[in-house]
Amino acid sequence: MAPFRCQTCGKSFLTLE
C-alpha cells in the first residue's frame, strides 16, 4: 500500500494501523 499522512500525528505511515 502507498504511504499516507496521519492527520492526527502528522507523520507518514506505510500501514493503516
VOGU-3710 file (C-alpha; in Angstrom, 3 decimals, decimal comma):
1> mapfrcqtcg> 0,000/0,000/0,000  1,092/3,556/-0,608  2,190/5,599/2,419  -0,321/8,107/3,755  -0,060/11,117/6,064  -1,578/10,736/9,512  -3,875/13,707/10,172  -3,537/13,281/13,943  0,181/12,656/14,344  1,350/14,414/11,180
11> ksfltle> 3,765/11,608/10,381  3,942/9,241/7,434  2,943/5,610/7,871  3,240/2,683/5,478  0,466/0,743/7,192  -3,105/1,544/8,232  -2,605/0,688/11,870
//
